Amino acid sequence: MRAWLFQATVHKRRHGDKAPWSVGYYDPRGKKRSRTIGAKSMAEKYARRIEGQLASGTYEDVKRATWQEFVNEYESKVLAGLGASNRQGTMTALNNFARLAKPGRMASINTATVDGFIAARRSENVRGGKPPSPATVNCDLRYLRAVLRKAMKWGFISTVPDFAFLREPGKLPTYVTPEHFAAIYSATDAATLPDGQPFTPSDYWRALLVVAYMTGWRVGQIMALRWSDVDLERATAFSRAADNKGKRDVLLPLHPLVVDHLRRIKSFSPLVFPWALGKKDMYREFYAIQAAAGAKPDHGKAFYGFHDLRRAFATMNAENLTADALQLLMQHRSYTTTQRYINMARQTAKAVDVLYVPDLGRAAATR
């Protein structure tokens, strides 16, 4: 890779033959760069040094780049290719980091910078005057760590800083019980959206609930499903890698009950579940149906989320399916992930049945 010497036009206009010399070259990422040096002999020396760094792979000027320069490149090369959810989460983390850590040059970002960001994030008042939860902060940190790993691969930083994730309080996972599912299913008559479709809102929600409960798919994956990927005659659905977290194309079988409900909402829309409104409107409608059903989850939650339908699929089918089958249907890359979706209460219920039971008859008789 060769560098070249030149005198900028603007400098020649001002200084004539005494104009300073500059060195031009392309960095390892193909970006054209230049630097004004001064004397021609000094510029030639600098050009030889740059050529040596480019040839040996020791070029380090990229580390002079600012945080914003890196973010601009990351957005153009990586962010555009991410799924909608990951793209939004990454942008949120990047914006929070820029706002609170105020990074300057990339080379200055280290563990202390990250620790300072964590401290600032934890002390913010975001909702109702309360700081963000540890889970929210950890979400930012996971996205930020992935971004900085890419920065290291591109040479912007030499090492990835350490990330001290916050301890999250343990939560008992919830899932939609069969009794509550039946109540919610029956209460779909309360739905008013989506409107303007060739089917009723009730049929729409019944189909959506049955698909979620009997396939274990994520709601984003369900909403991205197209009629062109569904074969009702063969009872199959094609899950595209771009729409699932497993990042694999998978042809999955559909239960007859699922097929029956999908037939009721067949339309000319390319999407199986068209939804013209926002995500919040969808959740609001789902909560209204639950309120009409009077089905409220335990453990302090006001309503079930869509992921509770997915978790119910794992819970209710864990004992009847092999580990491989459950992993395939839930489209996890590893069974370790699948196991986390199995409700622990259901696992321990059978253990209680085989516990040693002390003889309380004699003690009870003497009381």
N, C-alpha and C positions, 0 to 999 in steps of 0.2 A: 504494500500500500504506500503510495507516494504522496507527499505533501508538495504544495507549490507556493511560490512567493508572488506577491502582487502589491501594487500600491493602489489604494482605494481612490476612486475618482474624486470624491469629496476632499480628500487630503491633497491630491495633486492640484486641485483648483486653488487651495489655500496656500500651499507651500511650494508648489512647482517641483523641481528636481530634488528638493530637500524633504519631500513627503516621506513619512515613515513607511517602513515595509511591514506587510502582514503575511501571515502563513495561513493557507487554507488546506483543509483535509476533510475526509469523511471518517466519522468515528465508527466503532465496531457495530453499531446499530444502523449504519447507513445514513446517519444524519450529517448534513454538511455543516462544518464548523470553521470558524476563522478566529485569528487572534492578532491584534496589532502589536508588533514588537518594538520597532524603532529602526536602528541601524541595520543595513542589509546583512552584515556579517553576523549580527546577533540573530536575525531572522533565519539565516541559513543554519545556524547552530541549533536553533529551536526546531526547525523542520526536520533535521537529522534525528533529534531526540524523539519527536513524535513518530517518525517512521519506525524507529527502533522499538518503541512501545507498542505500536500497532502490529508489528511483525512478531513480537515475542508474547503478545497477549497481556502485557502489563500496563496497558493504557488505563489511566485513572481519572481523566478529566470528567468522566461521567459522574464521579462522586461529588463534583462541584454543583451538580444539578440541584435545583430546589425541589421542595415537596410538590409544589404545583406543577412543575415540569414533569415530574414522575407521574403524578395523577393524570395529567393530560395524556401521556403515553399509555398508561394503564387503561384508561377509558377507551381509547381507540383500538387497542390490541386485545384486551381481555374482556372488559365489562360488557361490550356489545354482544359477546358470544355467550354470556351467562343466561340462565333461565330468569324469568321475571322475578321470582322470589329471591334468588341469590343476588340478582342485580340490585334490587331495592335494599336488601340487607347490607350489601357492600357499600352502596352509596351512603346509607345512613351512618355506618361506622366511619367512613372516610370523612364525612362532614363533621361528625362529632369530634373526631381526632384533630381535624384542622382547627375547629372552633376552640377546643379546650387546651390542646397541647401546643398549638401555634408553632408547628415545626418550620424551620427555615431550610437549611441545606439538608439533603438526605443523609450525608455523612455524619451529621450531628445526632441522628436518631439512635438512641440506645435504650438500655433497660431502664435507666432513670427517667427517660422521656415517657416510656410506657407507664411506669409507676406513677408519674405525675398525672398522666391522663386518667388513670384509674381513680386516683384520689379526687381529682376534680369532678369526674363523672359521678362518683358516689355522693358527693356533697351537693349535687344539683337538686333543685326542686322542680319536678316535672309534672306531676299529677296531684292536684289537691294539696300542694305544698309538701309532698313527700318525695324522697329521693328514689331513683330507679331501683328496681329489685336487683339482687345479685344475678339472677338469670338474664335480665336485660343487659347488664354490664358485660357479662360473660359472652353474650351474643355478639356485642360489638368487638370484643377481644378476639373471638374466633375468626371473624371476618378480617380484622386488622392483621392478625398473624398470617393468614393466607396471602394477603396483599404484600406484606413485607417479605415473605418467602419468595415471591416473584421478584421483588426488588433486589434481593440478594442474587438470584439467578441472572438478572440483567446487569449486575455489577454496580448498582446504585449504593448498596451497603455491603460491608464485608461479612457481617454475621447478622442473624435474626435475633433481636433482643429476647430476653426471657419474659414470659408472660405469667404473672401471678394471678391465676383465676380465683374468683371469690368462691367461698363455700356456700353452696345453695342448700336451703333447708329441704329435707326429704319430704316428698309428697306421695301420698297414696294415690296411685293412678286410678282414674275413673273410667268407666265404660258404660255404655247404654245397656241396661239390663233388658232381658226379653220382655218383661212386664212393661217397662217404660217405653220400649220401642213400639209395642203394640198400641199403647196409649197415644204416643206421638203420631203414629201412622193414622190412627182413627181421627186425630184432631186436625189433619191437613185441610179439612173443609174450611178452617179459619184463614187459610192462605188467600191473599189477594194478588200476589205477584208470583210469576211474571204475567202481565196482561197482554192482550192483543195477539195471543197465540191460538192456533187451531185446536188447542186442548185446554182443559181447565187448570188453574193453579194447583188444585188438589191432585190431579193426575201427575203433574210435573213433580211435585214434592214427594208423592208416594213412590214414583220411579226413582228419584234421586236418593231417597232414604233406603230403598231396597237395594239399589246398586251399591251404595256405600256399605251397608250392613252385610251384604252377601258376597262382596268381592274384596273388601279390605283396602280398596284403592284410596289414595289421598284425594281430597276434594278438588285440588287443583288439577289433578290428572283426570278426574271425572268430568270437570267442566271443559277440559280441552278435547274430550273425546268427540270424534267426528263420525257421522253416519257412514262415510266411506271406509272407515275402519271397523265397522260392525257388520257381522253377517248373522242376521236373525235366524236364517234357515239352518245354518250350521251351528248356531249358538256359540259364536266366538267373537272376541274383540281383540283388536290389534293395538297394543300399547306401544307408542313410539318412544324412543330413547329421549327425545327432546322434552317429553312430557312427564317422565318419571325419574325419580332420584336414583334408580338403579342404573340409569344411562344405558339401557339395553332395549332393543326391540324384542317384544315378547307377544306371542299369540296365546291368549288365555281363554279357557272355556267359560261359558256363562250358564248359570243355573236356569232351568225352565221358568222359575218364578221371575227371575231378572228379565228374561226374554219377553215374558208376558207383559210386564210393566213397560218395557221399552216400546213395544208395539202400540201401546196406548198414546204415546207422545210422538209417534213418527210424523215428521213434518218435512218441509222443503228446506228448512234451515240446514246449513252445513254442519252445525254443531248439534249434538244430541241434546244438550241442555243449554239452550240459548239464554243468556242473561245480559241485558243491555245496561243494567244499572251497576252501581259500584259494589265492592266487596262488603262494605258496611251495611248496605241495604239488604244483601243476601243474609248476613248474620242476623240482622234485625228481624227479618221475616221468619227465620228459623227459630229465633227466641220467642216470637209471638205464637208460633205453633205449639211450642213447648208450654208456654203459659196457658194456652187453651186446654192443653192435655193435663195440666196439673202434675206433670212429671218433673220432679226436681232432684238432681243428683245429691248424693251425700257429700260430706267433707267440706261443707261451706260454699260450694260452687252454686251460683245462681241458675246457670243453665248448662246444658251439655254443649260441647263444641263438636265440630265435624270430625275432629280427630278421635273423639270418644266412640264414634261409629267404627272407625278403623281398629281401635283398640278392642272393641267388642268382638270384632271378627276374629282377632287373634285369641281372645279369651275363650270364646265359645267353641272354637274349632281346634284348640291346641291338643286336646286329648283324642280327637278323632282323626287327625291328619298326621302324617309323618313329618319330621322336621324339614326334610327336603321339600315336601309339597307345600308346607306353610310358608317356607322361605320363598319359593317360586311365586306363589300367589300374591304374597305381600311385596314381592320384588325388592328384597333386600340383598345387598351384596354378600353379607355374612349372616349366619344364623345367630351370632351374638346379638345383632341388632333385633332380630325377630324375637329373641327371648325377652327383651326388655318390654315388649308389648303384651306379654302374657300376664294377666292380672295375678299379683302375688297372693291376694286373698283366696283365689280359687285354688292355688297350689297348696296353700297351707290348710285348707278345709279338710282335705282327706287325711292330712297328717294328724289332725286332732282326733280322728276316728280310731287311730291305732295307738294313741298314747296310753300309758299305764294308768289305770283307774284304781285308786286305793279303795279298800273295803270300808265304807262309812257306816255299815249297818250296826256294828256293835257300839261305835261311838255315838251314833244317833239314839240308840236305845237307852244309853245311860244319861242322856240329857233330860 
